[in-house]
Amino acid sequence: MAVSVRYFLFPEGSDPLRLPQRLVEGLTHGKDAMPQYADSRQRVMEVVVKNEHGKPTHVSRTHGTMWTFNEDGGIREGLQDAVFEAMSSIESPATSDTVVSIRPRLSKKRFDEKYRWEPTPADIDRVIRDLWPKTKADRLKEAKGVSKRKPPLTFEAKQALSKISGGFWEITNEIEALKEPSLRGFAFEARKRAAEDLEYRHLYAALADSAADQLELLRRRKTGKGVWYAVLEIIMTRPEGFSETIQVFHERCEGRDAAVLATRKLLAQHAELFNDYIDLEASVMTDLEWEVRAFPD
């Protein structure tokens, strides 16, 4: 029997809304937003449903959680904060037989108060009526995000993209291996060919843009000027053995030297987060690298 999770938004003072899976995934990955709830905290009910032949048969359990929307109506930062606080609330082994820290218990209490809510029987009944409607009025309205529904990716389109993009890494490696004089000549010639060979003008223009980006990156690294970022990644190693970044602290700076100082401050401010399963990884990078490395973020 298959299991799925349905999501329902319970705005204060208005009817609940059904959250489509596409919207939930977009919000979770920072690709969608709900600006109508910007700068607010909203109640969301997660409903675990058992299915047969693609249709729900019964509700397995319900769970009330709070989503924190930022100024743009996104929730990714709020979810990262919730994961981090959840990990902080896990009780560590006592360091002695007589000393027991009360900090994890306090953290869990604070976490529950901040990120949990208890659905009432009426809330659950409203969701059940949406899952198994008897009348048209039983169906809840569907919540909307800002991203447009993407067109279907056909098998042929997916195969074509895979075949074309398979060699992208070679292009990147070739351009990154060039030194400044060669990059200038490469970019100039690529733009010249884009004007002459119209059939492939877009491809030549893309090559010229890539070379220009690499030139700017080399210039920034040489001079240390421009916009740089101080970055501190909080990396958690899970029991299964794999690691993932659960939170990223960053600060925009003018120049590399300022970014180095800001990184040291970030390390000092968050040093207490380090333990046997959480690592801190500090780095400085230009805004060009920050945009590409995506902590979209």
Beta strands, then each sheet from edge to edge (+ up, - down):
strand 1: 2-10
strand 2: 17-19
strand 3: 40-52
strand 4: 55-69
strand 5: 141-142
strand 6: 227-237
strand 7: 243-254
strand 8: 278-286
sheet 1: 4+ 3- 1+ 2- 5-
sheet 2: 7+ 6- 8+
end
